[in-house]
Amino acid sequence: MTVYRIDPLSDPRWAEFLLAHPKASIFHTPGWLACLRETYGYEPFVLTTSPPGTALTNGLPFCRIKSWLTGERLVSVPFADHCDPLFDRVEDFYSVLEQAARGLGGSSRKHVEIRPLDSTVLDAAGLSGNAGFHEGRTFRIHLLDLKPSLDNLLRSCDKNSVQRRLRRADREGLTYEEGTSPALLKKFFDLQVMTRRRHVVPPQPILWFRHLIETLGEQVKIRVVSTGEIPIASILTLTYKRSVIYKYGCSDAKYNNLAGTVFLFWKTIQEAKERGADVFDMGRSDLDNPGLINFKSNWGTPDIPLTYWRFPAPSPAPAPGRARAKMVGSYLLARLPDSLLILLGRTLYKHAG
């Protein structure tokens, strides 16, 4: 079966196809792919079995990442929590995967990664046996069904971790702002640097967030909650069709007792209901972050496995020496001044995808 490569940024068929497909997400869109290209220099393309000059019936976007540090690879797609393959026929899907794998060459530093939201629809045994893909990184994802009433949604939340803390936030008289102004972006990014330092990783460059705002427009919203004049928590959300996606969150740990992040999540849920959204996608969580998994589960969401797939098979777990080097690196990162931590993020994230 012939596989064709198209440019999703210039071929209008791709955006039209996404609007009609029920599994399309913000991470498939030309806007997200354009931000990846402009910020990190990745090369976006879509593989499809639909011939030129015909309406698209399937497709899977990729970005080619060329890195001397982490190797060359095709990822569908970088910095996305998930990106479902949009296929009705498994034969078409396997043809696209085979084409992607053939384009790698033989280097051990090259691989293809796909990030399906629902692996069960891919026939996991067939994906491994027929296409040569293997299970890679695993996470948890939490999707809140917004169809129940607000009262029912609130009642389904944990009484202590959500309901009681919302009452606390209300008593504190926290102030709320939303939008995409430079002032709000600065408040968000300052809290982002603070939070990423706490997690001992550099922040993504502010240019990434600027590109999201410039390219995606009203689909991006920064939400900030403050006590007095002090910003204490912020989240960045995305919207696409009938979904609202929590993508980035940050806070000042000194004020965690004021429940700023809980307040922001509830405000987002209220607004999502008002605009007719069906799902609040709370994003992926690492398995070694049980606190984040519990926080999202406390909103009454199911704890859903999220598995990425790779060709060829992922390498074995890192040797003890690499683990020790990671500990040393974390120790040094925690002590860098903000300016160097931000510079490190600008330098390294293009290799991370």
BANUMAR-733407 format. One record per atom (N, C-alpha, C): z, x, y; residue in three letters. Coordinates in pm, whole numbers, padded with zeros to 5 digits, always signed. Atoms other than C-alpha are relative to their C-alpha. Layout:
BEGIN
ZXYala...
END
This chain:
BEGIN
+00000+00084-00119met+00000+00000+00000met+00000+00088+00125met+00011-00081-00121thr-00097+00139+00341thr+00117-00029+00095thr-00108+00011-00097val+00185+00207+00586val-00051+00052+00134val+00047-00035-00133tyr+00114+00219+00959tyr+00118+00037+00089tyr-00101-00042-00097arg+00307+00388+01236arg-00039-00053+00137arg+00028+00053-00133ile+00334+00214+01573ile+00106+00049+00098ile-00093-00038-00107asp+00497+00296+01905asp+00068-00127+00050asp-00068+00124-00041pro+00763+00029+01969pro+00019-00013+00150pro-00017+00005-00145leu+00777+00120+02338leu-00127-00044+00071leu+00125+00038-00064ser+00411+00048+02406ser-00074-00112-00071ser+00067+00104+00077asp+00301-00193+02132asp+00074-00132+00020asp-00073+00124-00029pro+00390-00547+02253pro+00032-00083-00124pro-00027+00077+00122arg+00381-00678+01896arg+00143+00018-00049arg-00135-00026+00053trp+00718-00518+01820trp+00104-00091+00067trp-00096+00087-00069ala+00918-00702+02087ala-00023-00147-00036ala+00030+00138+00038glu+00740-01028+01999glu+00052-00031-00141glu-00049+00016+00138phe+00822-00981+01630phe+00151-00013-00003phe-00147+00003-00001leu+01190-00916+01708leu+00052-00135+00050leu-00046+00128-00053leu+01224-01234+01911leu-00004-00111-00104leu+00014+00105+00101ala+01113-01439+01611ala+00079+00028-00126ala-00065-00035+00126his+01305-01253+01340his+00151-00024+00007his-00143+00034-00008pro+01657-01384+01260pro+00094+00118-00017pro-00088-00116+00023lys+01793-01041+01160lys-00018+00111+00101lys+00018-00102-00103ala+01673-00849+01463ala+00125+00010+00085ala-00119-00025-00080ser+01949-00693+01671ser-00038+00082+00123ser+00023-00082-00119ile+01985-00509+02001ile-00044+00140-00038ile+00029-00137+00041phe+01953-00185+01803phe-00145+00018-00047phe+00142-00008+00033his+01594-00270+01702his-00088+00007+00125his+00083+00033-00115thr+01477-00334+02056thr-00061+00123+00068thr+00059-00110-00078pro+01242-00122+02269pro+00098+00057+00102pro-00096-00049-00097gly+01523-00100+02525gly+00096+00103-00057gly-00092-00095+00064trp+01770+00069+02288trp-00074+00128-00036trp+00078-00117+00041leu+01497+00301+02156leu-00041+00083+00122leu+00035-00073-00121ala+01389+00390+02509ala+00118+00081+00054ala-00120-00073-00044cys+01747+00486+02599cys+00024+00124-00085cys-00014-00115+00088leu+01761+00715+02297leu-00099+00110+00037leu+00101-00099-00037arg+01439+00884+02400arg+00033+00066+00133arg-00025-00054-00134glu+01534+00922+02767glu+00124+00088+00005glu-00127-00075-00006thr+01888+01050+02701thr-00002+00122-00089thr-00014-00106+00100tyr+01849+01263+02390tyr-00132+00062-00045tyr+00129-00057+00038gly+01476+01327+02353gly-00046-00037-00139gly+00043+00042+00133tyr+01448+01146+02019tyr-00137-00066+00007tyr+00135+00057+00009glu+01103+01032+01907glu+00007-00132-00078glu-00008+00127+00072pro+01107+00656+01825pro-00136-00045-00053pro+00121+00061+00055phe+00850+00488+01600phe+00041-00107-00100phe-00023+00105+00097val+00820+00190+01367val-00101+00017-00113val+00088+00002+00116leu+00678+00190+01013leu-00014-00144-00048leu+00029+00136+00040thr+00512-00131+00899thr-00120-00002-00094thr+00120+00016+00083thr+00259-00252+00643thr-00100-00095+00066thr+00092+00089-00072ser+00096-00482+00902ser-00111+00084+00063ser+00111-00080-00054pro-00253-00349+00992pro-00012-00013+00151pro+00025+00009-00144pro-00353-00274+01351pro-00080-00126+00033pro+00072+00117-00044gly-00474-00576+01544gly+00046-00131-00061gly-00055+00121+00059thr-00271-00823+01337thr+00145-00018+00045thr-00140+00025-00033ala+00064-00988+01403ala+00089+00074-00100ala-00092-00070+00089leu+00355-00789+01263leu+00073-00100-00089leu-00078+00081+00094thr+00520-00933+00953thr+00121+00075-00052thr-00115-00079+00044asn+00769-00650+00889asn+00006+00126+00083asn-00011-00127-00069gly+00893-00322+01023gly+00140+00057-00005gly-00128-00070-00006leu+01169-00063+01038leu-00011+00111+00102leu+00007-00105-00101pro+01235+00152+01346pro+00073+00126-00046pro-00063-00129+00025phe+01321+00520+01316phe-00001+00080+00129phe+00010-00107-00099cys+01399+00806+01549cys-00001+00132-00074cys+00002-00135+00057arg+01308+01161+01461arg+00092+00088+00085arg-00094-00090-00066ile+01593+01398+01546ile-00033+00142-00045ile+00030-00140+00031lys+01496+01765+01565lys+00114+00085+00056lys-00118-00075-00043ser+01808+01979+01574ser+00015+00129-00079ser-00027-00128+00066trp+01864+02346+01500trp+00143+00004-00055trp-00141-00001+00038leu+02233+02261+01458leu+00028-00087-00122leu-00032+00095+00108thr+02235+01960+01225thr-00118-00033-00089thr+00116+00023+00085gly+01885+01961+01078gly-00089-00110+00054gly+00095+00103-00041glu+01577+01746+01122glu+00016-00122-00091glu-00017+00119+00081arg+01603+01385+01009arg-00060-00122+00069arg+00042+00129-00049leu+01480+01030+01046leu+00117-00095-00015leu-00116+00089+00003val+01752+00780+01135val-00042-00136+00055val+00030+00137-00042ser+01723+00402+01162ser+00130-00076+00027ser+00041-00086-00109val+01858+00420+01423val+00125+00067+00055val-00115-00074-00049pro+02081+00672+01605pro+00094-00083+00088pro-00108+00061-00079phe+02411+00554+01756phe+00007-00152-00014phe-00011+00142+00031ala+02357+00205+01614ala+00101-00018-00112ala-00092+00029+00109asp+02632+00054+01402asp-00075-00047-00123asp+00081+00050+00111his+02366-00115+01190his-00140-00029+00052his+00138+00030-00036cys+01990-00178+01187cys-00070-00049-00126cys+00055+00056+00123asp+01861-00413+00918asp-00150+00028-00012asp+00144+00000+00026pro+01520-00347+00760pro-00052-00143+00008pro+00052+00134-00024leu+01307-00645+00862leu-00122-00025-00090leu+00103+00018+00102phe+01111-00725+00546phe+00027-00126-00081phe-00010+00113+00092asp+01041-01032+00336asp-00032+00042-00143asp+00044-00045+00133arg+00879-00846+00046arg+00055+00139-00029arg-00060-00128+00035val+01061-00566-00132val-00105+00108-00020val+00107-00099+00019glu+00728-00398-00214glu-00037+00066+00132glu+00030-00057-00132asp+00656-00353+00158asp+00110+00094+00044asp-00115-00081-00040phe+01004-00218+00217phe-00002+00135-00072phe+00003-00125+00075tyr+00977+00042-00061tyr-00116+00088+00045tyr+00113-00080-00048ser+00635+00150+00067ser+00036+00074+00128ser-00042-00062-00126val+00784+00217+00410val+00100+00113-00028val-00097-00105+00032leu+01077+00411+00259leu-00067+00122-00061leu+00071-00113+00062glu+00843+00623+00049glu-00078+00079+00104glu+00073-00068-00106gln+00632+00699+00354gln+00096+00084+00085gln-00098-00074-00078ala+00943+00803+00549ala+00046+00125-00074ala-00045-00114+00080ala+01060+01029+00265ala-00108+00106-00011ala+00110-00097+00013arg+00716+01190+00226arg-00017+00082+00127arg+00018-00070-00126gly+00717+01284+00592gly+00103+00107+00029gly-00108-00095-00027leu+01024+01505+00557leu-00035+00144-00032leu+00017-00135+00051gly+00888+01806+00373gly+00111+00033-00098gly-00094-00036+00106gly+01106+02002+00132gly+00131+00061+00043gly-00121-00068-00045ser+01385+02142+00348ser+00125-00078-00036ser-00127+00065+00033ser+01740+02071+00237ser+00072-00050+00124ser-00063+00043-00125arg+01832+02023+00603arg-00069-00123+00059arg+00069+00119-00048lys+01612+01714+00629lys+00038-00120-00085lys-00029+00120+00077his+01695+01358+00530his-00041-00124+00080his+00024+00131-00060val+01623+00991+00599val+00127-00082-00017val-00117+00088+00009glu+01909+00751+00677glu-00036-00137+00054glu+00014+00137-00048ile+01895+00372+00703ile+00138-00064+00003ile-00132+00058-00026arg+02181+00153+00822arg-00004-00153-00010arg+00007+00146+00015pro+02147-00199+00678pro+00135-00065+00021pro-00124+00075-00018leu+02404-00454+00782leu+00046-00060-00132leu-00032+00064+00127asp+02388-00623+00442asp-00076+00070-00112asp+00066-00074+00107ser+02312-00389+00153ser-00036-00086-00119ser+00027+00081+00118thr+02315-00669-00101thr-00142-00054+00000thr+00136+00054-00005val+01983-00802+00024val-00104+00105-00033val+00096-00106+00027leu+01824-00465-00043leu-00014+00030-00149leu-00001-00028+00143asp+01888-00479-00419asp+00041+00146-00019asp-00051-00137-00002ala+02108-00170-00421ala-00047+00083-00119ala+00043-00075+00118ala+02016-00067-00778ala-00147+00040+00015ala+00141-00032-00019gly+01646-00087-00694gly-00020+00102+00108gly+00013-00096-00110leu+01692+00105-00371leu+00025+00141-00050leu-00032-00132+00053ser+01848+00392-00561ser-00102+00043-00106ser+00087-00037+00111gly+01627+00377-00869gly-00145+00014+00036gly+00143+00001-00030asn+01287+00302-00718asn-00035+00083+00122asn+00033-00069-00125ala+01306+00456-00372ala+00073+00134+00014ala-00069-00128-00005gly+01541+00747-00441gly+00107+00011+00105gly-00107-00002-00100phe+01796+00649-00177phe+00136-00015-00069phe-00135+00000+00057his+02169+00692-00241his+00100-00043+00106his-00104+00040-00094glu+02485+00556-00085glu+00050+00121+00078glu-00048-00106-00086gly+02595+00765+00209gly+00135-00036+00059gly-00126+00030-00066arg+02866+00707+00466arg+00034-00148-00011arg-00045+00139+00009thr+03072+00390+00437thr+00101-00028+00110thr-00086+00045-00108phe+03256+00193+00703phe+00047-00142-00031phe-00027+00143+00000arg+03398-00153+00768arg-00058-00058+00128arg+00050+00067-00119ile+03246-00404+01008ile+00062-00138+00007ile-00067+00128-00022his+03400-00717+01157his-00087-00088+00088his+00085+00095-00071leu+03189-01016+01264leu+00078-00131+00015leu-00076+00122-00026leu+03368-01308+01429leu-00096-00118+00019leu+00078+00122-00012asp+03209-01650+01377asp+00051-00080+00120asp-00042+00066-00124leu+03215-01816+01720leu-00025-00151+00000leu+00031+00144+00001lys+03115-02165+01609lys+00124-00090+00010lys-00120+00084-00020pro+03475-02301+01583pro+00038-00009+00148pro-00047+00016-00138ser+03643-02424+01903ser+00088+00118+00040ser-00087-00108-00047leu+03837-02181+02121leu+00142-00017-00052leu-00135+00024+00052asp+04163-02343+02014asp+00011+00044-00145asp-00003-00039+00142asn+04078-02294+01648asn-00015+00150-00016asn+00014-00146+00006leu+03966-01937+01710leu+00132+00068+00031leu-00128-00061-00035leu+04296-01858+01878leu+00103-00022-00110leu-00097+00026+00108arg+04497-02024+01601arg-00025+00087-00123arg+00031-00085+00116ser+04317-01809+01343ser+00041+00145+00022ser-00040-00138-00031cys+04436-01491+01519cys+00145+00023-00043cys-00136-00037+00037asp+04749-01305+01414asp+00097-00037+00112asp-00095+00051-00101lys+05051-01454+01591lys+00062+00113+00081lys-00066-00109-00071asn+05215-01123+01678asn-00098+00092+00071asn+00089-00102-00052ser+04925-00884+01729ser-00097-00052+00104ser+00096+00056-00094val+04702-01122+01925val+00064-00107+00088val-00050+00112-00080gln+04864-01448+02035gln+00117+00040+00089gln-00116-00041-00080arg+05194-01297+02148arg-00040+00100+00109arg+00042-00101-00097arg+05021-01006+02321arg-00086-00060+00111arg+00074+00068-00106leu+04787-01238+02507leu+00096-00065+00099leu-00101+00058-00090arg+05093-01416+02647arg+00062+00109+00086arg-00055-00113-00076arg+05231-01076+02750arg-00097+00041+00112arg+00099-00038-00100ala+04905-00987+02929ala-00003-00102+00114ala+00001+00105-00102asp+04915-01321+03111asp+00121+00014+00093asp-00120-00017-00083arg+05272-01259+03231arg-00011+00120+00092arg+00011-00122-00080glu+05177-00914+03359glu-00092-00017+00120glu+00089+00022-00112gly+04918-01060+03595gly-00110+00103+00011gly+00107-00099+00000leu+04645-00818+03493leu-00124-00055+00072leu+00123+00039-00069thr+04325-00824+03699thr-00121+00041-00083thr+00118-00019+00085tyr+03978-00841+03543tyr-00124+00014+00087tyr+00128-00019-00067glu+03641-00712+03663glu-00108+00015-00107glu+00112-00020+00091glu+03299-00718+03499glu-00126+00024+00080glu+00127-00028-00065gly+02950-00598+03582gly-00053+00135-00044gly+00058-00130+00034thr+02750-00275+03587thr-00008+00090+00124thr+00004-00078-00124ser+02822-00132+03932ser+00042+00145-00026ser-00045-00139+00014pro+02867+00245+03980pro+00152+00013-00002pro-00146-00007-00002ala+03236+00182+04057ala+00059-00039-00135ala-00050+00041+00132leu+03290-00003+03729leu-00036+00104-00107leu+00039-00103+00096leu+03096+00261+03537leu+00094+00119+00010leu-00093-00113-00015lys+03323+00530+03684lys+00135-00032-00064lys-00127+00036+00062lys+03636+00341+03580lys-00011+00005-00152lys+00022-00002+00145phe+03494+00294+03230phe-00008+00143-00051phe+00022-00136+00051phe+03385+00657+03195phe+00126+00085+00010phe-00126-00074-00010asp+03715+00799+03320asp+00093-00035-00116asp-00082+00041+00114leu+03897+00593+03056leu-00062+00048-00131leu+00068-00049+00120gln+03633+00696+02801gln+00035+00146-00026gln-00037-00142+00015val+03703+01065+02864val+00143+00012-00049val-00141-00001+00039met+04076+00999+02834met+00016-00037-00148met-00013+00047+00138thr+04033+00812+02504thr-00062+00097-00098thr+00066-00095+00092arg+03788+01056+02348arg+00084+00127-00014arg-00090-00114+00013arg+04028+01339+02429arg+00113-00033-00097arg-00107+00042+00091arg+04301+01144+02250arg-00047+00005-00145arg+00057-00002+00135his+04070+01119+01948his-00057+00137-00037his+00043-00139+00020val+03983+01490+01981val-00150+00010-00027val+00145-00010+00003val+03609+01438+02029val-00050-00009+00144val+00051+00010-00138pro+03394+01481+02342pro-00060-00137+00026pro+00062+00128-00033pro+03264+01174+02527pro-00152+00012-00001pro+00144+00000-00019gln+02900+01073+02520gln-00029+00018+00148gln+00029-00029-00142pro+02728+01179+02843pro-00012-00129+00081pro+00008+00117-00087ile+02750+00940+03136ile-00145-00044+00019ile+00141+00034-00011leu+02369+00956+03149leu-00040-00105-00105leu+00027+00099+00104trp+02362+00757+02822trp+00035-00140+00049trp-00044+00130-00048phe+02558+00474+02979phe-00084-00046+00120phe+00088+00036-00111arg+02346+00485+03295arg-00134-00052-00051arg+00128+00045+00055his+02030+00454+03087his+00014-00137-00064his-00022+00133+00058leu+02175+00157+02897leu-00002-00106+00110leu-00007+00096-00110ile+02249-00018+03227ile-00137-00019+00064ile+00130+00008-00066glu+01912+00066+03383glu-00105-00069-00088glu+00105+00049+00090thr+01706-00026+03075thr+00029-00139-00053thr-00033+00127+00062leu+01893-00318+02920leu+00045-00106+00101leu-00029+00096-00107gly+01997-00478+03249gly+00116-00093-00032gly-00106+00100+00018glu+02193-00800+03206glu+00052-00006-00143glu-00050-00003+00138gln+02230-00734+02833gln+00122+00092-00014gln-00115-00090-00001val+02496-00474+02924val+00106-00055+00094val-00110+00040-00090lys+02837-00560+03066lys+00119+00093-00022lys-00124-00078+00003ile+03129-00333+03151ile+00113-00092+00043ile-00116+00084-00029arg+03465-00509+03147arg+00121+00091+00018arg-00114-00086-00031val+03771-00349+03307val+00120-00088+00033val-00124+00069-00035val+04131-00470+03321val+00094+00103+00063val-00086-00093-00075ser+04381-00318+03564ser+00137-00063+00022ser-00129+00044-00048thr+04745-00338+03653thr+00015+00058+00141thr+00006-00048-00138gly+04762-00320+04030gly-00135+00063+00025gly+00124-00072-00026glu+04503-00060+04128glu-00037+00095-00114glu+00019-00098+00107ile+04522+00128+03798ile-00080-00062-00116ile+00073+00047+00119pro+04246+00067+03535pro+00074+00043-00126pro-00077-00035+00121ile+04419+00052+03197ile-00081-00017-00128ile+00082+00019+00120ala+04148-00061+02952ala-00138-00047+00041ala+00137+00041-00029ser+03773-00113+02942ser-00080-00006-00129ser+00093+00005+00112ile+03504-00216+02697ile-00140-00020+00056ile+00140+00022-00033leu+03125-00212+02710leu-00059-00087-00109leu+00059+00092+00097thr+02948-00505+02543thr-00150-00014+00025thr+00143+00023-00003leu+02584-00579+02465leu-00027-00143-00047leu+00038+00132+00048thr+02413-00914+02419thr-00146+00001-00043thr+00138+00017+00047tyr+02101-01005+02225tyr-00008-00131-00074tyr+00013+00133+00057lys+01990-01356+02139lys+00136-00069+00002lys-00126+00075+00006arg+02305-01536+02017arg+00115+00086-00051arg-00105-00092+00040ser+02515-01226+01950ser+00054+00076+00120ser-00065-00090-00095val+02764-01037+02164val+00059+00114-00081val-00038-00118+00078ile+02835-00682+02048ile+00099+00084+00080ile-00095-00096-00056tyr+03143-00473+02123tyr-00047+00139-00042tyr+00056-00130+00035lys+03002-00120+02143lys+00093+00115+00032lys-00089-00110-00037tyr+03249+00103+02328tyr+00128-00056+00060tyr-00128+00041-00055gly+03616+00072+02412gly+00084+00121+00035gly-00083-00112-00042cys+03870+00291+02589cys+00121-00056+00075cys-00123+00048-00065ser+04218+00269+02736ser+00087+00119+00038ser-00104-00096-00036asp+04504+00455+02898asp+00121-00032-00087asp-00105+00029+00098ala+04762+00483+02619ala+00135-00027+00063ala-00129+00022-00065lys+05049+00481+02871lys+00026-00149+00023lys-00013+00142-00032tyr+04979+00111+02931tyr-00036-00091-00118tyr+00037+00081+00116asn+04906-00006+02577asn+00093-00120-00019asn-00095+00111+00016asn+05217-00224+02587asn-00039-00122+00082asn+00042+00112-00083leu+05044-00442+02849leu-00113-00081-00065leu+00099+00075+00079ala+04783-00554+02591ala-00133-00018+00074ala+00125+00010-00074gly+04482-00479+02810gly-00122-00020-00088gly+00117+00013+00088thr+04237-00440+02522thr-00004-00137-00067thr-00006+00135+00058val+04355-00763+02358val-00050-00102+00102val+00045+00088-00108phe+04303-00937+02693phe-00152+00005+00013phe+00144-00015-00016leu+03947-00796+02716leu-00076-00064-00115leu+00067+00063+00114phe+03855-00909+02365phe+00001-00152+00014phe-00008+00146-00013trp+03978-01263+02432trp-00091-00048+00114trp+00089+00036-00109lys+03793-01273+02766lys-00146+00002-00046lys+00137-00010+00052thr+03475-01160+02587thr-00032-00118-00092thr+00020+00114+00089ile+03518-01430+02322ile-00020-00128+00080ile+00014+00119-00083gln+03564-01697+02588gln-00138-00006+00066gln+00130-00002-00066glu+03251-01589+02777glu-00114-00017-00100glu+00103+00013+00103ala+03050-01558+02455ala-00016-00146-00042ala+00006+00142+00033lys+03139-01916+02367lys-00072-00078+00110lys+00061+00070-00112glu+03034-02031+02715glu-00152+00017+00002glu+00145-00023-00002arg+02689-01872+02680arg-00068-00042-00129arg+00060+00053+00122gly+02636-02027+02337gly-00020+00101-00110gly+00014-00100+00106ala+02673-01714+02124ala+00061-00051-00130ala-00048+00038+00133asp+02727-01758+01750asp+00090+00105-00063asp-00070-00110+00066val+02870-01416+01662val+00052+00098+00105val-00053-00114-00074phe+03098-01159+01822phe+00010+00115-00099phe+00008-00117+00087asp+03008-00832+01651asp+00096+00105+00055asp-00101-00095-00045met+03315-00609+01678met-00030+00144-00040met+00042-00136+00028gly+03129-00307+01543gly+00065+00061-00122gly-00046-00069+00120arg+03195-00057+01271arg+00131+00073+00026arg-00124-00077-00005ser+03524+00116+01194ser+00000+00101-00113ser-00012-00101+00105asp+03579+00440+01005asp+00110-00038-00098asp-00098+00033+00103leu+03767+00404+00678leu+00133+00071+00024leu-00124-00074-00025asp+04020+00664+00795asp+00067-00043+00131asp-00061+00054-00122asn+04109+00450+01098asn+00056-00139-00031asn-00053+00132+00038pro+04323+00171+00947pro+00054-00078+00118pro-00050+00070-00117gly+04471+00091+01288gly-00109-00084+00066gly+00110+00073-00059leu+04131-00009+01425leu-00046-00114-00090leu+00038+00105+00095ile+04045-00203+01110ile+00098-00116+00008ile-00101+00106-00011asn+04372-00395+01136asn-00013-00076+00131asn+00015+00065-00130phe+04318-00463+01506phe-00110-00105-00004phe+00112+00094+00007lys+03982-00627+01435lys+00027-00113-00099lys-00033+00103+00099ser+04107-00810+01126ser+00096-00103+00058ser-00098+00091-00059asn+04387-00962+01336asn-00064-00114+00080asn+00070+00106-00072trp+04123-01172+01516trp-00056-00106-00095trp+00046+00098+00098gly+04055-01365+01197gly-00137+00031-00056gly+00131-00040+00051thr+03746-01168+01097thr+00013+00052-00142thr+00000-00061+00133pro+03657-01076+00738pro-00023+00151+00011pro+00015-00145+00008asp+03671-00707+00648asp-00121+00028-00091asp+00126-00009+00074ile+03308-00641+00544ile-00039+00146-00021ile+00049-00137+00021pro+03189-00316+00379pro-00135+00022+00071pro+00125-00040-00065leu+02911-00136+00568leu-00040+00135-00057leu+00043-00122+00068thr+02716+00127+00374thr-00134+00047+00054thr+00127-00061-00038tyr+02446+00363+00500tyr-00062+00062-00125tyr+00073-00053+00115trp+02177+00489+00261trp-00083+00120+00043trp+00069-00125-00034arg+02021+00836+00249arg-00093+00046-00110arg+00090-00074+00089phe+01732+01023+00094phe-00020+00139+00059phe-00057+00003+00136pro+01789+01265-00063pro+00150-00027+00005pro-00142+00030+00009ala+02147+01220-00183ala+00080+00086+00097ala-00084-00079-00091pro+02418+01331+00064pro+00062+00120-00071pro-00064-00119+00055ser+02575+01673+00015ser+00141-00033-00045ser-00140+00020+00040pro+02912+01700-00163pro+00094+00014+00117pro-00102-00009-00105ala+03233+01682+00038ala+00014+00144+00048ala-00011-00135-00053pro+03288+01983+00267pro+00110+00081-00069pro-00097-00090+00064ala+03469+02282+00123ala+00125+00012+00086ala-00126-00014-00076pro+03833+02350+00223pro-00015+00087+00125pro+00018-00087-00116gly+03715+02626+00455gly-00057-00074+00119gly+00058+00079-00109arg+03507+02382+00657arg+00102-00096+00058arg-00105+00089-00049ala+03799+02142+00677ala+00095+00074+00093ala-00089-00080-00084arg+04015+02420+00818arg-00067+00031+00135arg+00071-00027-00124ala+03747+02510+01072ala-00001-00123+00090ala-00004+00124-00077lys+03738+02145+01178lys+00134-00018+00068lys-00133+00011-00058met+04115+02152+01235met+00014+00093+00120met-00007-00096-00110val+04083+02463+01450val-00081-00051+00119val+00083+00054-00107gly+03799+02302+01647gly+00069-00115+00072gly-00073+00112-00062ser+04009+01990+01707ser+00111+00051+00090ser-00108-00058-00079tyr+04297+02204+01833tyr-00054+00052+00133tyr+00058-00054-00122leu+04067+02376+02083leu-00051-00113+00091leu+00053+00110-00079leu+03900+02051+02193leu+00111-00071+00079leu-00109+00072-00063ala+04234+01892+02272ala+00051+00072+00124ala-00053-00079-00111arg+04304+02169+02523arg-00105+00035+00105arg+00103-00026-00100leu+03974+02183+02710leu+00024-00086+00125leu-00005+00085-00120pro+03974+02065+03073pro-00110-00106-00007pro+00095+00111+00005asp+03786+01739+03136asp-00143+00046+00026asp+00135-00042-00036ser+03488+01915+03294ser-00071+00065-00118ser+00061-00065+00116leu+03428+02128+02983leu-00018-00097-00115leu+00014+00101+00105leu+03489+01835+02749leu-00125-00085+00024leu+00118+00078-00036ile+03222+01635+02935ile-00127+00083-00023ile+00115-00089+00021leu+02983+01934+02930leu-00030+00014-00149leu+00019-00012+00144leu+03037+01969+02555leu-00067-00126-00056leu+00063+00124+00044gly+02948+01603+02505gly-00147-00003+00036gly+00141-00004-00042arg+02626+01647+02705arg-00081+00092-00089arg+00070-00099+00080thr+02538+01944+02487thr-00015-00042-00146thr-00004+00022+00145leu+02630+01819+02139leu-00054-00133-00048leu+00033+00133+00054tyr+02550+01448+02120tyr-00147-00013-00041tyr+00141+00009+00041lys+02175+01504+02100lys-00021+00052-00141lys+00007-00046+00138his+02245+01677+01768his+00068-00094-00097his-00088+00080+00086ala+02470+01400+01637ala-00068-00123-00057ala+00071+00120+00039gly+02255+01081+01625gly+00039-00065-00127gly
END
